[in-house]
């Protein structure tokens, strides 16, 4: 029997015995309100995690952040020396409950079990992964499994609001780390659909139309431009007419995705012709695309729209903080990819295919600094994130802990 096999059996035994405690940690994290401001922030969840991690005695704790209100927490479990260091990365914030509150069948900030799933805000995105990472580290420590390199767990703020105060801020402080694995949910139809080597970038912008604000009773007697009507026309056209150069990624032929009208605003009140209206767009970019290419494409499209309609007064602006979150890509030949595939084969029976993550992650802020980062391999399905009745399967949380422990032993050992 090999040493690796022995350590895996010991780790599995520890995690099997602690399955209920792992699920309890997921429940506790869901119960802590860490919605992005102004709804809440990460102080309470970082305080809780700091206390629990101190109780577990796993290693050194460090809090980093631009302010007390937006902390990120790092755990470093020291190895014996001479090995590679791995960071497991998870974010602690969640999207707001939002306008879908009445569609929740359970209380969002209370973990509810049904049919093998755990329901609650942040269950899959991504408090379950954070809990699994912590228990993977506990299993390694409590079984006496030796690591030569360090194991770091980054519990990061502000991912859901653009990462300006989270990963982008803390990335320059991440030192002596050879590779990073991010535990974003890696399924969309079922758990563990892909080992995602690419995360798409995010580019958000607003299109603003100006019209004639005036008494609406005179619109049939005097010239006027209804900004909302002009806006509606642009909204229906942009998806088909906006041309952006890109090369489909070889992993699945994935290209960019444009979501039009993710937010709308316009008009003053009844009795008033709308003098201003705007819609927001969320563009997901793929490797090779640049912000300048997007800007040039929008400008060309708007110029053609103006030429076709002399009444049209329209401008666009990028959204501050979300104007350009870069895409990220990891080499398929990297040792962390091999370790992840091996762990998946051992725990799941086969390794999921290499793929492109549909959304953005914290990965680019690390990879831009030269740290190879695997953008997504975590429990849960992205489909239920950012909406009502978010859930994660209890079994996938246990599988995640087993795989994270194996990945650490392989990569750091």
C-alpha positions as CSV (number, residue, x, y, z in Angstrom):
1,X,0.0,0.0,0.0
2,X,1.5,3.4,-1.0
3,X,1.8,6.3,1.3
4,X,-0.6,8.3,-0.9
5,X,-3.2,5.6,-0.7
6,X,-2.8,5.4,3.1
7,X,-3.2,9.2,3.5
8,X,-6.3,9.2,1.3
9,X,-7.9,6.4,3.4
10,X,-7.1,8.3,6.6
11,X,-8.5,11.5,5.2
12,X,-11.7,9.9,4.0
13,X,-12.2,8.2,7.3
14,X,-11.8,11.5,9.1
15,X,-14.2,13.3,6.8
16,X,-16.7,10.5,6.9
17,X,-16.7,10.7,10.7
18,X,-17.0,14.5,10.5
19,X,-19.6,14.7,7.8
20,X,-22.3,16.2,10.1
21,X,-19.8,18.8,11.5
22,X,-18.9,19.8,7.9
23,X,-22.6,20.3,7.0
24,X,-23.1,22.2,10.3
25,X,-20.4,24.7,9.2
26,X,-22.2,25.2,5.9
27,X,-25.4,25.9,7.8
28,X,-23.6,28.4,10.1
29,X,-22.1,30.3,7.2
30,X,-25.4,30.5,5.4
31,X,-27.0,32.0,8.6
32,X,-24.4,34.9,8.6
33,X,-25.6,37.8,6.5
34,X,-22.8,38.7,4.1
35,X,-24.7,40.3,1.3
36,X,-22.8,42.9,-0.6
37,X,-23.2,46.5,0.7
38,X,-25.4,48.3,1.3
39,X,-27.3,45.2,2.5
40,X,-24.5,43.9,4.7
41,X,-20.7,43.2,4.5
42,X,-18.1,40.6,5.4
43,X,-17.2,41.6,8.9
44,X,-19.5,39.2,10.7
45,X,-18.5,36.1,8.6
46,X,-14.8,36.9,8.9
47,X,-15.1,37.3,12.6
48,X,-16.9,33.9,12.8
49,X,-14.4,32.2,10.6
50,X,-11.4,33.7,12.5
51,X,-12.9,32.3,15.8
52,X,-13.6,28.8,14.3
53,X,-10.2,28.5,12.6
54,X,-8.5,29.5,15.8
55,X,-10.4,26.8,17.6
56,X,-9.2,24.3,14.9
57,X,-5.6,25.4,15.3
58,X,-4.9,25.0,11.6
59,X,-2.3,27.7,11.3
60,X,-1.6,31.4,10.9
61,X,-4.5,33.8,10.3
62,X,-4.2,37.2,8.5
63,X,-6.9,39.8,7.8
64,X,-6.3,42.0,4.7
65,X,-8.7,44.6,3.4
66,X,-9.0,48.3,2.3
67,X,-11.1,49.0,5.3
68,X,-12.5,47.3,8.4
69,X,-15.8,46.9,6.6
70,X,-14.4,44.8,3.8
71,X,-12.0,42.2,5.3
72,X,-10.6,39.2,3.6
73,X,-9.2,36.3,5.7
74,X,-6.2,34.1,5.0
75,X,-5.2,30.9,6.7
76,X,-1.6,29.5,6.1
77,X,-1.0,26.0,7.2
78,X,2.8,25.6,7.2
79,X,4.4,22.6,5.5
80,X,7.8,21.0,6.4
81,X,9.5,22.9,3.6
82,X,10.7,22.3,0.1
83,X,7.4,21.7,-1.6
84,X,4.9,23.7,-3.7
85,X,2.3,25.9,-2.0
86,X,-1.3,25.8,-2.9
87,X,-4.0,28.3,-2.2
88,X,-7.6,27.3,-2.1
89,X,-9.7,30.4,-2.8
90,X,-13.4,31.1,-1.9
91,X,-15.4,34.3,-1.5
92,X,-17.5,35.0,1.6
93,X,-19.9,37.6,0.2
94,X,-23.2,36.9,-1.6
95,X,-25.4,38.7,-4.0
96,X,-28.4,40.4,-2.4
97,X,-31.7,38.5,-2.0
98,X,-33.1,41.2,-4.2
99,X,-36.5,41.4,-5.8
100,X,-37.0,37.7,-5.9
101,X,-37.5,37.5,-2.1
102,X,-41.1,36.4,-2.4
103,X,-40.1,33.5,-4.7
104,X,-38.0,31.9,-2.0
105,X,-39.7,28.8,-0.6
106,X,-37.4,28.9,2.5
107,X,-35.8,31.6,4.6
108,X,-32.7,32.7,2.7
109,X,-30.6,33.2,5.8
110,X,-31.5,29.9,7.3
111,X,-30.2,26.6,6.0
112,X,-33.0,24.3,5.1
113,X,-32.6,20.6,4.1
114,X,-34.8,19.0,1.5
115,X,-34.2,15.9,-0.7
116,X,-30.5,15.8,0.1
117,X,-30.0,19.5,-0.7
118,X,-29.1,22.5,1.6
119,X,-31.1,25.6,0.6
120,X,-30.0,29.1,1.6
121,X,-28.4,32.3,0.3
122,X,-24.8,31.6,-0.7
123,X,-25.2,27.8,-0.4
124,X,-23.6,27.1,-3.7
125,X,-22.0,30.5,-4.4
126,X,-19.9,29.8,-2.5
127,X,-20.1,29.1,1.3
128,X,-20.2,25.3,0.8
129,X,-16.9,25.4,-0.9
130,X,-15.3,27.5,1.8
131,X,-16.5,25.0,4.4
132,X,-15.2,22.1,2.3
133,X,-11.8,23.8,2.0
134,X,-11.6,24.3,5.8
135,X,-12.5,20.7,6.5
136,X,-10.0,19.5,3.9
137,X,-7.3,21.3,5.8
138,X,-8.6,19.9,9.1
139,X,-8.5,16.4,7.7
140,X,-4.9,16.8,6.6
141,X,-3.9,18.2,10.0
142,X,-5.8,15.7,12.2
143,X,-4.6,12.7,10.3
144,X,-1.0,13.7,10.5
145,X,-0.7,13.8,6.7
146,X,2.6,15.5,5.9
147,X,2.8,18.4,3.4
148,X,6.1,19.8,2.3
149,X,4.6,23.0,0.9
150,X,2.2,25.3,2.6
151,X,-1.6,25.1,2.2
152,X,-3.3,28.5,2.1
153,X,-7.0,29.2,2.3
154,X,-8.2,32.6,1.0
155,X,-11.6,33.7,2.2
156,X,-12.1,36.7,0.0
157,X,-14.5,39.7,0.2
158,X,-16.3,41.6,-2.6
159,X,-16.2,39.0,-5.4
160,X,-19.9,39.6,-6.1
161,X,-19.5,43.3,-6.6
162,X,-16.5,43.3,-8.9
163,X,-13.6,42.4,-6.6
164,X,-12.2,45.9,-6.4
165,X,-12.1,45.6,-2.6
166,X,-11.5,41.9,-2.6
167,X,-9.3,39.8,-4.8
168,X,-8.0,42.8,-6.8
169,X,-7.0,44.5,-3.6
170,X,-5.5,41.5,-1.8
171,X,-3.8,39.8,-4.8
172,X,-0.5,41.9,-4.4
173,X,-0.3,40.6,-0.8
174,X,-0.5,37.0,-1.8
175,X,3.1,35.8,-1.6
176,X,4.9,32.4,-1.8
177,X,2.0,30.7,-3.6
178,X,2.7,28.5,-6.6
179,X,-0.9,28.0,-7.8
180,X,-4.5,28.8,-6.8
181,X,-7.7,26.7,-7.1
182,X,-11.0,28.6,-6.8
183,X,-14.0,26.7,-5.6
184,X,-16.7,28.3,-7.7
185,X,-19.6,25.9,-8.5
186,X,-18.5,23.8,-11.5
187,X,-21.8,22.5,-12.6
188,X,-24.8,24.1,-14.3
189,X,-27.1,21.0,-14.9
190,X,-25.5,18.8,-12.3
191,X,-22.5,18.7,-9.9
192,X,-19.0,18.5,-11.2
193,X,-19.6,19.1,-14.9
194,X,-16.2,20.6,-15.7
195,X,-12.8,21.4,-14.5
196,X,-12.8,25.0,-15.6
197,X,-9.5,26.3,-16.9
198,X,-10.9,29.5,-18.2
199,X,-13.1,32.1,-16.6
200,X,-14.7,34.6,-18.9
201,X,-14.2,38.3,-18.3
202,X,-16.8,40.9,-17.4
203,X,-17.4,44.2,-19.2
204,X,-20.4,46.3,-18.1
205,X,-21.7,49.4,-19.8
206,X,-24.7,51.7,-20.0
207,X,-26.4,53.2,-23.1
208,X,-28.0,56.5,-22.3
209,X,-30.6,58.2,-24.6
210,X,-31.7,61.8,-24.3
211,X,-35.1,63.1,-25.4
212,X,-37.5,66.0,-24.9
213,X,-38.8,66.4,-21.4
214,X,-42.1,68.3,-21.7
215,X,-45.8,68.1,-21.0
216,X,-47.1,64.9,-22.4
217,X,-50.4,66.4,-23.5
218,X,-48.6,68.4,-26.1
219,X,-46.8,65.4,-27.8
220,X,-49.3,65.4,-30.7
221,X,-49.0,69.2,-31.2
222,X,-45.3,69.9,-30.8
223,X,-42.1,68.1,-31.8
224,X,-40.8,65.8,-29.1
225,X,-38.5,62.8,-28.7
226,X,-39.6,60.1,-26.3
227,X,-36.3,58.8,-24.9
228,X,-37.8,55.6,-23.7
229,X,-39.1,54.7,-27.1
230,X,-35.7,55.4,-28.7
231,X,-34.2,53.3,-25.9
232,X,-36.5,50.4,-26.6
233,X,-35.5,50.3,-30.2
234,X,-31.8,50.2,-29.4
235,X,-32.3,47.5,-26.8
236,X,-34.0,45.2,-29.4
237,X,-31.2,45.8,-31.9
238,X,-27.9,45.7,-30.0
239,X,-27.8,42.0,-29.6
240,X,-28.0,41.3,-33.3
241,X,-26.1,44.4,-34.6
242,X,-23.1,44.9,-32.2
243,X,-20.1,43.3,-33.8
244,X,-17.2,42.3,-31.5
245,X,-14.1,40.4,-32.8
246,X,-13.3,37.2,-30.9
247,X,-11.9,33.8,-31.4
248,X,-14.1,31.0,-30.0
249,X,-12.3,29.1,-27.3
250,X,-11.2,25.6,-28.2
251,X,-12.7,24.2,-25.0
252,X,-16.2,23.9,-26.3
253,X,-16.1,26.7,-28.8
254,X,-17.3,29.3,-26.3
255,X,-17.7,32.9,-27.3
256,X,-18.9,36.1,-25.6
257,X,-22.3,36.6,-24.1
258,X,-24.2,39.9,-24.1
259,X,-27.0,40.4,-21.6
260,X,-29.0,43.5,-22.5
261,X,-31.2,45.5,-20.1
262,X,-29.9,43.9,-16.9
263,X,-31.0,47.3,-15.4
264,X,-33.4,49.9,-16.8
265,X,-34.1,53.5,-15.8
266,X,-36.0,56.3,-17.5
267,X,-38.8,58.8,-17.3
268,X,-40.0,61.2,-14.6
269,X,-43.7,60.6,-14.0
270,X,-47.1,60.5,-15.6
271,X,-47.8,63.6,-17.7
272,X,-44.1,63.9,-18.7
273,X,-42.5,62.9,-22.0
274,X,-39.4,61.0,-21.0
275,X,-36.3,63.2,-21.4
276,X,-33.8,60.5,-20.5
277,X,-33.6,56.7,-20.4
278,X,-30.8,54.2,-20.1
279,X,-30.2,50.5,-20.1
280,X,-27.3,48.5,-18.8
281,X,-25.5,45.7,-20.5
282,X,-23.4,42.8,-19.0
283,X,-20.9,41.4,-21.5
284,X,-19.0,38.2,-20.8
285,X,-15.7,38.2,-22.7
286,X,-13.4,35.4,-23.8
287,X,-9.6,35.1,-24.0
288,X,-8.1,37.4,-26.6
289,X,-10.8,40.2,-26.3
290,X,-9.8,43.7,-25.2
291,X,-11.6,46.6,-23.7
292,X,-10.6,48.8,-26.7
293,X,-12.1,46.3,-29.1
294,X,-15.4,46.4,-27.1
295,X,-15.3,50.3,-27.0
296,X,-14.6,50.5,-30.8
297,X,-17.5,48.1,-31.5
298,X,-20.0,50.0,-29.4
299,X,-18.9,53.3,-31.0
300,X,-19.3,51.9,-34.5
301,X,-22.7,50.6,-33.7
302,X,-23.9,53.8,-32.1
303,X,-22.6,55.9,-35.0
304,X,-24.6,53.7,-37.4
305,X,-27.7,54.2,-35.3
306,X,-27.3,58.0,-35.2
307,X,-26.8,58.0,-39.0
308,X,-30.0,56.1,-39.5
309,X,-32.0,58.3,-37.1
310,X,-31.2,62.0,-37.0
311,X,-33.4,62.5,-33.9
312,X,-31.4,60.0,-31.9
313,X,-29.1,61.5,-29.1
314,X,-27.3,58.6,-27.5
315,X,-24.0,58.0,-25.6
316,X,-22.5,55.1,-23.7
317,X,-20.3,54.8,-20.6
318,X,-18.5,51.9,-18.9
319,X,-19.6,51.0,-15.4
320,X,-17.0,52.1,-12.8
321,X,-15.4,49.0,-11.1
322,X,-17.1,46.7,-13.6
323,X,-15.7,48.3,-16.8
324,X,-13.2,45.5,-17.4
325,X,-12.7,42.4,-15.2
326,X,-10.2,40.4,-17.3
327,X,-10.7,36.9,-18.5
328,X,-8.3,34.3,-17.1
329,X,-6.8,31.1,-18.5
330,X,-4.8,28.2,-17.0
331,X,-2.4,25.9,-18.9
332,X,-3.9,22.4,-19.2
333,X,-0.5,20.9,-18.6
334,X,-0.1,22.6,-15.2
335,X,0.6,20.3,-12.2
336,X,-2.5,21.6,-10.4
337,X,-4.7,20.5,-13.3
338,X,-3.2,17.0,-13.1
339,X,-3.7,16.9,-9.3
340,X,-7.4,18.0,-9.8
341,X,-8.0,15.4,-12.4
342,X,-6.5,12.7,-10.3
343,X,-8.5,13.7,-7.2
344,X,-11.7,13.7,-9.3
345,X,-11.1,10.3,-10.8
346,X,-10.5,8.9,-7.3
347,X,-13.6,10.5,-5.7
348,X,-16.0,10.8,-8.5
349,X,-15.0,7.8,-10.6
350,X,-13.9,9.9,-13.6
351,X,-12.5,13.4,-14.1
352,X,-14.9,15.9,-15.6
353,X,-13.8,17.4,-18.9
354,X,-11.7,20.5,-19.1
355,X,-14.0,23.4,-19.8
356,X,-14.7,27.2,-19.8
357,X,-16.5,28.7,-16.8
358,X,-19.5,30.7,-18.0
359,X,-19.0,33.6,-15.5
360,X,-16.2,35.7,-14.1
361,X,-14.2,34.7,-11.0
362,X,-11.4,36.1,-8.8
363,X,-8.9,34.3,-11.0
364,X,-7.7,37.2,-13.2
365,X,-6.5,39.3,-10.3
366,X,-4.1,36.5,-9.4
367,X,-3.2,35.3,-12.8
368,X,-2.3,38.8,-13.9
369,X,0.4,38.8,-11.2
370,X,1.8,35.5,-12.6
371,X,0.1,33.0,-10.2
372,X,-1.4,30.1,-12.2
373,X,-5.1,30.0,-11.2
374,X,-7.7,27.4,-11.8
375,X,-10.9,29.5,-12.0
376,X,-13.6,26.9,-11.0
377,X,-13.8,23.5,-9.4
378,X,-16.3,23.4,-6.6
379,X,-19.6,22.0,-5.3
380,X,-23.0,23.0,-6.6
381,X,-24.6,24.3,-9.8
382,X,-24.3,27.8,-11.0
383,X,-27.8,27.7,-12.3
384,X,-29.4,28.4,-8.9
385,X,-26.9,31.1,-7.9
386,X,-28.0,34.8,-7.9
387,X,-31.6,33.8,-7.7
388,X,-34.3,32.4,-5.4
389,X,-34.0,29.0,-3.7
390,X,-30.2,28.6,-4.1
391,X,-29.0,25.2,-2.9
392,X,-26.1,22.8,-2.8
393,X,-26.2,19.1,-2.5
394,X,-24.9,17.8,0.8
395,X,-23.1,15.0,-1.0
396,X,-21.2,17.4,-3.3
397,X,-19.9,19.3,-0.2
398,X,-18.5,16.1,1.2
399,X,-17.0,15.2,-2.2
400,X,-15.4,18.6,-2.4
401,X,-13.7,18.2,1.0
402,X,-12.3,14.8,-0.1
403,X,-11.0,16.2,-3.4
404,X,-9.5,19.4,-2.0
405,X,-7.6,17.4,0.6
406,X,-6.3,15.0,-2.2
407,X,-5.3,18.0,-4.4
408,X,-3.4,19.6,-1.5
409,X,-1.6,16.3,-0.6
410,X,-0.7,15.8,-4.3
411,X,0.4,19.3,-5.1
412,X,2.1,20.3,-1.8
413,X,3.4,16.8,-0.9
